[in-house]
């Protein structure tokens, strides 16, 4: 089972971490988030502040058995880029990062760091679907342009550490047309992997995950397009284990 830990910071803010049984610890880069993705619990209270690299390290130290760190919890890492970069450089464990590419110019810088992986959350084939799920992110065209520019200067080994995240949501981005458009763009980065995520329902959210059958159809379609597709594992599908389930607690309220 996944293990949640509440980490109270010096000013009374409390963020959550998740320890997965396979050795990965998910930590937060901010107290709150400004991105306001409508399926996500993490940004419902807005952004309070960014965390320091030392506060990220404090979260990492809650789990001495962790083998690797993923900055995939509360917050958008590129909105707190300098501290996230400091944390990556000071962490004794390998660090991966999940981002909506909120600042395309910083995405290129992030890709050049000594990270253990960068997962870019796209969640749409068309601009319309992308905006419905990640309303404050830049246009897909800007994100792909930033990846393409960085791609020119990356080794094959580095390219294999890049993941393109796609979260199928029923009635929003799960049509054949949407998946086809996403596949066309993903094919531009053949060494990368596609991460087919599972929507974990959060309280008061109107969004629903696709059926298991539809998820399997999407998986097979992307694989037939020659993409390296990965499914969310069973731990990521648990409650509090998937995309957008972590909460910020302000002064323990």
N, C-alpha and C positions, 0 to 999 in steps of 0.2 A: 504493500500500500504506500501511496505517497504520504509524506510527512510535512505538514505545514508548521511553520514557526513564525510567531509574531516578534518582530525586532523593533523595540522602542528606541527611538533616537533621543539625543540629549534635549531637544526642544519639545519632547512629548509626542511627536508624530510617530505613528507605528506603521511599518510596512510588513508585508508577508513575504516569506520565502517558501519555496517548495523543493523538497529533497525527493528525487526519484530513486527507486530501488536499484537502478543500474549505475548509480554513482554520480549523476549530474545534479547540481544544485542550481535552481533558478532564483536569481536575485533581481532586485529593482534598481533602476537608475535615477528615479525621481519619486518624490512624494506627490502622487497624483499624476495627471497627464492632461495635456491640452488638446489632444488629437480628437477626442469626442467620437470615436468609432461607435456607432449605435448598438452594436452587438456586444460591446465590451464593458465589463464592470469597472475596469481600472480607472477610467477617466470620468466617472459619473460625478465626482466631487471637484472636477477641474484640477488644474495644476496648482500646487502649493509652493513647491520649490524643487530645484535639482538637488541631488545628493552629492556629497563629496566622494572622492575616491576612497578616502578613509572609511566613510560610512558604508560604501559598497564592500570594502574589505571586512568590515565588522559583520556584515551579513554572511560573507563567505566563511567566516570563522565560527559560525553557529553549527557547522557540520564538519567536524574534523575528518570524517571518512569520505568526504566528497573527493572525487577524482578529477572533476572538471566543473567549470562554471558557465552558465549561460545567462547573459543579461537580457532576459526575455520577460521579466515580470512587469511591475507597474512602471509606466513612463516610456517616453520615446528617447532612446539613447542619443540620437543626433541633436536633440534639443538641449542636451547636456554634454556636448561632444568633448570638451576639454577634460572634464573629470572622468568620462568614460575612457578616453585615451590614457589618462594617468593610471586608471585602474588596470587596464589591460597590460600596461608596462610594469606595474608593480605586483601583480597577482602571481603567487607562486604556482598556481594551477592554470591550465589552458583555459582561455576565455573565448566563447562565441557570443555573438550579438544578433538580436532580432530587431529589425527596424522597418518602419513604413517609408523610409527614404524621405523624411520630411524636409531635408535640405540636400538636394542632389549634389551640390558642390562639396558637401561634407561626406557624402556617401563614397566618393572617389578616395578621399583621405582615409576613411575607415577601412576600405578594401586594401589599402597599402600597409596597414598596421600588422604587427605579429599576432594576429588573432587565430582562433581555432575554427573559425567559420563565421560567415555573415549570412543571415537568413533575411531575405527582402520580402516583406509582406505586400503582395500585389492584389490578390482577391478579386480580380476582374479581368475579363478579356477586353471589354469596351471601356471607354472613359466614363460612360454613364453608370455602369455597374460599379466600377472602381470608386466613383464619387459617392455612391449610396453607402458603401461600406467603410470607406476611408475618406470622409468628406474634407478633411483639412490637409490631405497629402497633395503634393504637386501632381500634375498630369502624368499619366503613364508614359507619354512620349518623352517627358523630361527625365523620368527615372530610367527608362531604357537607354536614352542618350548618355546619361552619366555612367551606366554600367558599360556601355559600348566603348566609351572613351577610356575607362579604367582597364577594360579587357585587353586593350592593345599593349599594355605594359606589364601584364601579369603572366607568370609562369603557368604551365599546365597544372602543376601541383596546387598553386594558389587558386586557379579557376575551379578546381574540384572541391574547394572549400566553400563555394558560393551556392546558396540554396534560394530557390524562388518559391515562396509560400503561396498556396492557393487554398482558401477556405470556402468550400461550396456551401451556399446558403439557399435553402429552398425558395424558388421563385425570384431570386435576385441575380445570381450569377451561375446557375446550374444548367442553362440551356446548351444545346449542342453548339449554337453559334458562339456563345461566350467562351466555352471550353476550346473551340476551334481557334478563336482569335488569340487566346492566351497561348495555345500551343505554338502558333506561328511565331510569336515573339520569343518564347522559350527556346525554340529551335536555333535562335541566333547565338545561343550560349551553350553549345553542345556538351561542354565539360561539366557544366553545373548540374545540380540535381533539382528536381521538383518535389516539394513537400506538400502532399495532399492532406490537409489538416481536417480535424473534426470539430464542429461547433459544439461547445459545451453550453447548454442552456444556463443563462443567468437570470436572476430574479427580475421580473417585470420587463423582460426582453420580448419583443414581438417576433423575433427571428427564430427559425427552426432549421435543424440540420437536414440534409438530404437523407433519403432512405439508404440503408446498407446496399440495396441493389443498385441504386443510382450512383453511389460512391464507387462501387465496383466497376460500373460501366465507364465512369470518368477515368478511373485508374487504367483500365484496359485501353481506352482511347488514347490517352497520353503515352502509354507505353508503346502502342502501335505506331505512334509518331516518332519513335526513336528516342524518347526522353527517358532519363534515369529517374523514375518516379518512386517515391517512398511514401508509405502510409504512416499515419500516426500510430504509435504503439499503444498497447493496452493501458499503460500508465498515463499516457497523455489523454486518453479518453475517459479517465476517471473524473469524478467531480473534483473541482479545484485543480485539475491537471492539464487543462487545455487552454486554448486561446481566450484571453480576456476575462479570466475568472478571479484574478487577484484584486483585493480591495485595499484602499487606503483608510486607515482609522485615524482621525484627527483628535489628538489629545484623549485617546481611548474612548471617545463617544461611540 
